[in-house]
Amino acid sequence: MENLPERSNPHAHLRASDTDRDQVVEVLRDALMAGRLTQDEHAERLEQTLQARTLGELEPITQDLAVPGQPFQPVAAAAAPSNSPVPIEEPANPADSFDRVVGIFGGGERQGRWRVRRRTNALCIFGGYDLDMTDAVFEGREVTIWAFAIFGGIDITVPDACEVRNEGVGIFGGFGARGGTTPDPNAPVVIVKGLALFGGVGGQSSSKRHKKRFKNQGGHGHLGH
């Protein structure tokens, strides 16, 4: 049995965690912004990352992007330091990083120093909700907001450094989320998905929101509705 080949990665069989996938997503994002990947290549590899079940499936995705001598490793073995201008605190159990907000015939808000989970479901029916992340702490480098506004509205405010990806749909309503004009590649990415039906889901950067509020002497702005 002495002639058995050595395993190139003894961790390849281990199940990949959300934190491991986030690390690969970060490498792909940096490669896209640096011009090492095209938009199509980035999209293809991102899909592979989200579908990967083991560390062995994740490793080839960034093999040609890794720094020589520093191959991809599971986060538990080599955690990368954060240079984000926006506070990021990884949760002890990423699977529990979930939140839910509801506004039915009423409204609510999240402001100040609150924690933005990796996934937040927001539902508003004949009501509204305000999610202001200006001073929030993010529990991941990529967070997803599932926003459903039915005859209601949801406002989302993100730090200027954050990139926003708008992937929602508006039917007899408006669905539009925007971030700052110069996002920082180290800051979290906010993905906004969902549906606006006879309602609105809107997003803007912190600087634009507070400038608008100053002009309105503290008036509460509702985007898209």
C-alpha positions as CSV (number, residue, x, y, z in Angstrom):
1,M,0.0,0.0,0.0
2,E,3.1,2.2,0.0
3,N,2.5,3.3,-3.6
4,L,-0.9,4.9,-3.0
5,P,-1.0,8.5,-4.3
6,E,-1.1,11.2,-1.7
7,R,-4.3,13.2,-1.5
8,S,-3.7,16.8,-2.8
9,N,-6.1,18.2,-0.3
10,P,-7.0,16.2,2.9
11,H,-10.0,18.5,3.5
12,A,-11.5,18.0,0.0
13,H,-14.2,15.5,1.3
14,L,-15.4,17.9,4.0
15,R,-18.7,19.7,3.6
16,A,-18.5,23.3,2.6
17,S,-20.0,25.9,4.9
18,D,-21.6,29.2,4.0
19,T,-18.5,30.9,5.3
20,D,-16.3,28.9,2.9
21,R,-18.6,29.8,0.0
22,D,-18.4,33.5,1.0
23,Q,-14.6,33.3,0.9
24,V,-14.7,32.0,-2.7
25,V,-17.4,34.7,-3.6
26,E,-15.0,37.4,-2.4
27,V,-12.1,36.0,-4.5
28,L,-14.3,36.0,-7.6
29,R,-15.5,39.5,-6.9
30,D,-12.0,40.8,-6.6
31,A,-11.0,39.0,-9.8
32,L,-13.9,40.5,-11.7
33,M,-13.1,44.1,-10.6
34,A,-9.4,43.5,-11.4
35,G,-10.3,42.3,-14.9
36,R,-9.1,38.7,-14.4
37,L,-12.6,37.4,-15.1
38,T,-15.2,38.5,-17.6
39,Q,-18.8,39.1,-16.5
40,D,-19.8,35.7,-18.1
41,E,-16.9,33.8,-16.4
42,H,-17.8,35.5,-13.0
43,A,-21.5,34.5,-13.4
44,E,-20.6,30.9,-14.3
45,R,-18.2,30.5,-11.4
46,L,-20.5,32.1,-9.0
47,E,-23.2,29.6,-9.8
48,Q,-20.7,26.8,-9.3
49,T,-19.8,28.2,-5.9
50,L,-23.4,28.4,-4.7
51,Q,-24.0,24.8,-5.8
52,A,-20.8,23.4,-4.3
53,R,-21.3,20.9,-1.5
54,T,-17.7,20.1,-0.5
55,L,-14.4,21.9,-0.2
56,G,-13.0,19.8,-3.0
57,E,-15.7,21.3,-5.3
58,L,-14.9,24.8,-4.3
59,E,-11.1,24.6,-4.7
60,P,-11.0,24.4,-8.6
61,I,-13.2,27.5,-8.9
62,T,-10.4,29.8,-7.8
63,Q,-7.4,27.6,-8.6
64,D,-6.2,29.9,-11.5
65,L,-6.9,33.0,-9.4
66,A,-5.2,32.1,-6.1
67,V,-1.9,33.8,-5.2
68,P,1.0,31.4,-5.8
69,G,1.9,29.5,-2.7
70,Q,-1.5,30.4,-1.1
71,P,-4.1,28.0,-2.4
72,F,-7.7,28.1,-1.2
73,Q,-8.2,26.7,2.3
74,P,-11.2,26.2,4.5
75,V,-11.9,29.3,6.6
76,A,-11.4,27.2,9.8
77,A,-7.8,26.7,8.7
78,A,-7.0,30.2,7.3
79,A,-9.4,33.0,8.0
80,A,-8.7,36.1,5.9
81,P,-8.6,39.4,7.7
82,S,-11.3,41.9,7.0
83,N,-10.4,45.3,5.4
84,S,-14.1,46.3,5.1
85,P,-15.0,49.9,5.9
86,V,-18.3,48.6,7.0
87,P,-18.3,46.4,10.2
88,I,-18.6,42.7,9.5
89,E,-19.0,40.1,12.3
90,E,-19.3,36.5,11.2
91,P,-21.9,34.7,13.2
92,A,-21.0,31.7,15.3
93,N,-23.5,29.6,13.3
94,P,-24.1,30.9,9.8
95,A,-27.1,28.7,9.4
96,D,-28.9,30.7,12.1
97,S,-28.2,34.1,10.4
98,F,-31.8,34.7,9.4
99,D,-34.2,37.5,10.2
100,R,-37.9,38.4,9.4
101,V,-39.7,41.7,9.4
102,V,-43.4,42.2,8.8
103,G,-45.6,45.2,8.2
104,I,-49.3,44.5,7.7
105,F,-51.7,47.4,7.9
106,G,-48.9,49.1,9.8
107,G,-45.2,49.8,9.7
108,G,-41.9,49.5,11.4
109,E,-38.2,50.3,11.1
110,R,-34.7,49.1,11.8
111,Q,-32.2,51.9,12.5
112,G,-29.0,52.4,14.5
113,R,-26.7,49.6,15.6
114,W,-28.5,46.5,14.5
115,R,-27.3,43.3,12.9
116,V,-28.0,42.6,9.3
117,R,-28.4,38.8,8.9
118,R,-27.2,36.9,5.9
119,R,-30.8,36.6,4.9
120,T,-33.7,38.9,5.8
121,N,-37.3,38.3,4.7
122,A,-39.4,41.5,4.6
123,L,-43.1,41.3,4.0
124,C,-45.4,44.4,3.8
125,I,-49.1,44.3,3.0
126,F,-50.9,47.6,3.1
127,G,-48.0,48.7,5.3
128,G,-44.4,49.8,5.2
129,Y,-41.0,49.0,6.6
130,D,-37.8,51.0,6.8
131,L,-34.4,49.1,6.8
132,D,-31.7,51.7,7.5
133,M,-28.3,49.9,7.5
134,T,-26.2,53.1,7.8
135,D,-24.8,52.1,11.3
136,A,-25.6,48.4,11.1
137,V,-23.2,45.4,11.6
138,F,-23.3,42.9,8.8
139,E,-23.1,39.1,9.5
140,G,-21.5,38.3,6.1
141,R,-19.7,39.8,3.1
142,E,-22.9,39.1,1.1
143,V,-26.4,39.5,2.5
144,T,-29.7,39.0,0.8
145,I,-32.9,40.9,1.4
146,W,-36.1,39.2,0.1
147,A,-38.5,42.0,-0.1
148,F,-42.2,41.5,-0.8
149,A,-44.4,44.7,-1.0
150,I,-48.1,44.2,-1.7
151,F,-50.0,47.5,-1.7
152,G,-47.2,48.6,0.6
153,G,-43.6,49.8,0.6
154,I,-40.1,48.8,1.8
155,D,-37.3,51.3,2.0
156,I,-33.7,50.1,2.1
157,T,-30.7,52.3,3.0
158,V,-27.1,50.9,2.6
159,P,-23.7,52.4,3.6
160,D,-22.1,54.2,0.7
161,A,-19.3,51.6,0.5
162,C,-21.7,48.8,-0.2
163,E,-22.5,47.4,-3.6
164,V,-26.2,46.7,-4.3
165,R,-27.6,44.2,-6.7
166,N,-31.2,44.7,-7.7
167,E,-32.8,41.4,-8.7
168,G,-36.4,42.0,-7.9
169,V,-39.5,42.4,-10.0
170,G,-42.2,45.1,-10.0
171,I,-45.7,44.3,-11.3
172,F,-48.0,47.4,-11.3
173,G,-45.4,48.8,-8.9
174,G,-41.8,49.8,-8.6
175,F,-38.7,47.8,-7.6
176,G,-35.4,49.6,-7.6
177,A,-32.5,49.5,-5.2
178,R,-29.2,51.4,-5.6
179,G,-26.0,51.8,-3.6
180,G,-23.2,54.3,-3.7
181,T,-21.5,55.3,-6.9
182,T,-18.1,54.0,-5.8
183,P,-18.5,50.8,-3.8
184,D,-15.6,49.4,-1.9
185,P,-14.6,45.9,-3.0
186,N,-14.0,44.9,0.7
187,A,-17.5,46.1,1.8
188,P,-20.5,43.8,2.0
189,V,-22.7,43.2,-1.1
190,V,-26.4,43.7,-0.6
191,I,-28.6,41.6,-2.9
192,V,-32.2,42.7,-3.1
193,K,-34.7,40.2,-4.4
194,G,-38.5,39.8,-4.3
195,L,-41.6,41.3,-5.7
196,A,-43.4,44.7,-5.6
197,L,-47.1,44.2,-6.5
198,F,-49.1,47.4,-6.5
199,G,-46.5,48.7,-4.2
200,G,-42.8,49.6,-4.1
201,V,-39.4,48.5,-3.0
202,G,-36.7,51.1,-3.1
203,G,-33.1,51.5,-2.0
204,Q,-30.5,54.2,-1.8
205,S,-27.1,55.0,-0.3
206,S,-26.8,56.5,3.2
207,S,-25.4,59.9,2.0
208,K,-28.3,60.4,-0.4
209,R,-30.9,59.5,2.2
210,H,-29.6,61.8,4.9
211,K,-29.1,64.6,2.5
212,K,-32.7,64.3,1.4
213,R,-33.8,64.1,5.0
214,F,-31.9,67.3,5.9
215,K,-33.6,69.1,3.1
216,N,-37.0,67.9,4.3
217,Q,-36.1,68.7,7.9
218,G,-36.3,65.1,9.1
219,G,-39.2,64.0,6.8
220,H,-39.5,60.3,6.3
221,G,-38.8,59.3,2.7
222,H,-40.5,56.4,1.1
223,L,-39.0,55.1,-2.1
224,G,-41.0,53.5,-4.8
225,H,-44.4,54.1,-3.2
